[in-house]
Amino acid sequence: MAQQENQSTFIITGQIMTDTGYNFNQINPDYYDVLRPTQLPSHKNEFGTDGNVFFGVRQSMLGLNTSTPTPYGELTTRFSFDLFGVGVDAGQTTFHLLYAYAELGMLGFGHNWGLFCDFDGFPNSIEYWGPSGMSLCKNVQLRFIPLNGRNRLAIALERPGASADQGVYRDRIELSDVKPKFDMPDLTAEFRVTRDWGYAELAGAVRKIEWVDQGELPDDYSGKVYGWGFNLSSNLKLSKKSLFIGQTVVGKGIQNFMNDAPTDIGIENDPGNAKAPIKGVALPLYGYTAYLNHQWNEKFSSIIGYSAIKIDNSNAQSPDAFRHGRYASTNLLYKPFSNFTSGIELQWINRENYKDGWTTSATKIQISFRYFFSQQIKK
């Protein structure tokens, strides 16, 4: 009996998912199967033609979860990947790490959702990317979890990172002499209260972003800023069949914590500084998401909702810099048996530039089929 209690449990999970649909408007071809306001054209016909069909299997995934008793408590691990290429692999069907994470007692370490984001605030959508106004970012981290239950408190040190926008000065040779420096990890924390009505969560983040002039040219553009943010999120059980999902994010210099946002640092004119007449500043942002998940009956469900993000641009950013993004969607999903889901979803996004008057929208219809499997093994 004692030997059975000390057994490790392995759970193999995965899904085969096919997405097909129609893009009524043009969008960056690297993101042909998702809608991201930042990837809409910043000027007329930047990405070619309207009206394109797409097919893909990039949401297919495979994972392994384990649970092992130890003298210090239960050790759990999670490793999984899908096929949705991002970054240098954008647009490709290729290996994309989702989780490589372990947790034992109060300690967690590895690649997982950052504490500043709340993945439980993602609606029951078949679209991969989702609402633009959410904080949604995976990261390598070390977690300390002093509370874990109906009340949860976690603190983490996370891998730092940020990106900068050189604005109207992007062609200046001097700016190529500046290199980023990250000498401190990002500090994040979350506190969640779970009750019969749902949960409420408050998360926070503090970070340091620095850039250093290499000294090869006369002007010195070195500088640093401190970014910060708060994220208030909740799931509210309105009835047995309806769940409200809401989230509000405010901060500055935290764009790469967001689901769809551009650069964290913008260029601002500094005319009083003769040595370096421009400087970098952390860009403020505000985002929110509001969705309703509704279960019509045992087999049919739907969502409807809206999300947005707004950036306070700095005065030396390009007129076509991203300022405001909007996202809305609704769907009808059919689940004839426990492991299979199909559905049709209508999505709409909008982009507004900083100050050149440009605004554009895109609409997409997506049809998806998903088969999920799970197998438990004890050893």
N, C-alpha and C positions, 0 to 999 in steps of 0.2 A: 504493500500500500504506500509506504514511504517512497519507494522507488518511483511509483506512478506520479506522486505529488512533485517530484523533482524533474519530471519530464519537461523538455522544451517543446514549445508549440510553434509550428511553421504554418503560415497561411499564404498561399500563392494566390494573387488576385490579378485580374486583368480585364481588358475590354477590347472588343473589336468594334470600331465605330467608323461609319462612312458618312461624310457630309457632302451634300450637293446643293446648289442654289444658283441664284441669279443676282448679279450686281447691276442695278439700274444705272448707277453713276460710276465715274472713275475713282479709283483709289490706288495707293501705292501697290504695285503688283507683288511686292514681297509679302503683303498682307491681304492676299486676294480672298481668303476665306474667313476673315474677321473684319469687324468695323471698328476703326480707331480714329477719332477726330484728328489726332496729330498727323495721321497718315493720309488725310485728304489733301488735294492739291492746294498749294499756297498761292497759285495764280492760274489763270485759265489754261486748260489742256496740259497741265504739267505731267499728267500720267496717261495721256493718250485718249482712249475712246471710252464712251459709256456703253453699258449693256453687254456684260460678259457672263458666261456660264462657268461654274467651277465644280470640280470634284476633288475629294481628298479623303485620306484616312489618317490624318496627322493627330487626331485625338485618340487613336488606339494606344493602349498603354499596358505595361506589365509591372508587377510589383511583388515584393516579398516582405511580409511582416513576421517578426518573431517575438516570442515571450519566453524568458528563461528565469526560473527562480534562482536567487543568489542569497548569501547570508545578509546582504544589505537591502533586500527587497527584490521586486520583480524588475528585471532588465528587459525593456522593450526596444525593438529596432524597427525601422521602416526604410526600405529602399525601393524606389520605383522610377520609371522613366516613361515618357511618351515620345511621339515622333514629330513634335511641333518645333521646327527649327526657329531660333531667334538669334539676335545679335549678328555675328558674321555668317550664321547659317539661316538667316531670315529667308523665308520663301521655300525652304527645302523640307523634304520629309526625311528626318534624320534623328539620331539619338538626342534627347533633351532631358536632362536630369530634373526630376521632380523632388524626390526626397532621398537623403542619405543621413539619417538621424537616429540617435540613440538616447534613451532616457532611463535613469536609475535614481529612484528616490527624488531628491531635490535637485539633481544635476541633469541637464540635457545638453547635448552637443551635436553639431553637424549642420546639414543643409535642410532648412524647413521654412515655413512661413515666418516672416519677421514678426516680432511682438507688436509692432505698431499697427499691423493690419489685422483685419478680422475676416477670415475666409468664410465663417458662418454667415456673413452678410452677403454672400454671393447668391443671387436668385436661382431658381430651378430652371436654368436656361440651357439650351443646347449649343449656344454660341460660345466659342472657346474663350475669347478675351473678356467680354462682359463690360459692365458699367464703367465709364471713364472717371467718375467722381469718387470711386473707392480707393482706399489705400490697399494695395495688393502687391506684395513683393516677397519673394523667397530670398534667403540669405544664409551664409555660413555664420554660425553663432555659438556662443556659450551661454547657457541659461541657468539661472538659480530660481528654484520654484519653492518658496517657503510655505505656500498654501496651495492645495490642490484638491478641490471638491466643489461643493455648492458655492463656496467663495474661493476664487483662484487669484493668486498673486504671483507674477513672474517678472524677473528682471534679466536683461541680456546685454552682453557685449557683442556687437555685430560687425561684420566686415564693412569698412567705410568705402565710400565711393560717391562720385558726383560728376556732372558734366557742365560745361560752360558754353555760353553763347557770346561770340565776339562782335555780334551786332553789325553796325555800319562800319566798324573798323576791322572787319574780318580780313581785308587785304593788306593790312599794315604788317610789314615784316617784323616790327618790334614784338608783336604779340606771339610770334612763333618761338620767341626766346623765353617764354613763361611755361613752367612745368608744374603739374599738380603735386601736392604733398599731403599725405594722410598719415599723421603720426599718432593719431588717437582713434580708437574704435568708436563707432556709434553706440550710444547708450539708449536702450529702449526698455519700456516697462508696460505691463497691462494689469488691470484689476477687474475681474468679472464677478458679478453677483448673479447666481442662477436661482430662480424660484419657479413655482408652478405656472406663473403667467409668461415665463420666458426668461430672458436675461438682459442685463445691461452691462456694458463694458466701457471703461475709460482707459485709453492708451496714450503714452507720451514718448517723445523722442528728443534727444539733444545730440548735436554733432558739430564737429569742427571741420571746416573746409579751408585749405590753405593752398596758395600757389606761390612759387618762388621764381624770380627772375634769374636767369643763368648768368647775367652780367656780361654778355658778349656785345651788347649795344648800350649806348649812353643812358637811356631812360630806365628807371627802376619801377617795374609794374608789380612787384611783390605785394602780397596782401593776404588777408584771411577774414573769414566771417564765421559766425556761429548760427547754425540752423536749429530750428525747434518746431515742434508740432504737437497737436492734440487730436485725438480721434475718439469721438463718442459714438457708440454703435449699440444696436439692440435688435432682438427678435421678440415680437409681441404676439402671443396667441390670441387672436381676435375671436376665434371660435374653434370648434373641433376641425373645421375644414379650411380655415383662413389664417395665414401667418403674415404679419407685417414685418418687413425688413427695412431698417433705416440706419443711416450713417452720415455723420458730419465731420469733416476734416478741416482744420485751420492751421496755418503755420507759414514758415518761410525757409527756403533752402532745402526742402524735403521732396522735391519733385520726383526723385527716383524711388521714393516709397510708394508713389501713386501708380494706379493701374494704367493710366495713359496720360502722361504729361511730358513736356520737353525739358529743357535745361534747368538746373538748380541755380546757376549763377549767371547774371546778366551784366552787361557793360553800362556804366553810368558816367556821364561827363563830370569832370572835376576841374573846372576852369581855374580855381584858386591854386592849383598845384602845378607850378611851371615845369617841374621835373617829370611828372607823369600826369597829363591832363585827363586821363580816364582811369576808372577804378572798377573793380568787380564788386557786386552787391548780391546778397541773397534775395531771390525773388519770392515775394509773398504769394500765397495761393489760398483758395477756398474751394472745397468740394463737398458734394452731398449726393446721397442716393436714397430713393424711396421706392420700394417694390412690394407687391402683394402676391404671395403664393396661394393659390386656391385649388383644393381638391374637389372636383365635381362629383366623383364617385370612386369606386375602387380602381377603375381603369383610366379615367381621364383627369387631367390636371392642367392648369394654366398659370401664367404669370402676366403681370402688367406693371410697368414702372418707368421711372425717369431718373436720370443722373446728369450731373454737370460739374465742370471744373472751370475756375476762372483764375488767371494769372494777372498780378499787377506788374506790368512790364516796366523795365527801367528805361530811362529817356534816350539811351544810345542804342537800344535794340533796333533791328531792322524793321521798317514799316510792315513787312510781311511776316513778322514773328507771330507765333501762336499766342492767342489771348484767351479765347473762350471755347470750350468744347461741350457739346451736349449729346446725350445718348438716351434712346428710348427703345423699348421692345415689348412684344407680347407673343404668346405662343399657345399652342394646343398640343399636349403630349398624350400619347396612348401607350398604356402598359398592359398588354394582354396577359402576361405572366411575369413572375418576379424578376427574371433575369434579362428581360427584353423591353426596350423602349424605342418608340418611334415618335416623330413629331415634326410639326411645321412651325416656323418662327419668322416673324416680321421684325426687322431692326431698322432704326433710323439714327443717323448722326449728323452733326452740324459743326462747322469750324468757323471761327471769326478771328481775323487777323488783328494785330496791334493797332495800326492807324492808317492803313492804306485803303480802307473801306471794303476789303474783300471778305465775302462770306460765301460758304458753299455747303451743300448737304449731300448725303448719299443714303440710299435705301437698298435693302437686301432682303430677299426671301431665302430661307434656308430650310432644307428637309434633311433630317438625320435619322440613322438607324444605329442602335447600340445594343450589343450583347455583352453582358457582364458575367464573369465567372469567378469562383472562389473555391479553393480546396484547402482543407486543414489537414496537417500531418503532425503527429506527435512522435517524439523520439527520445 
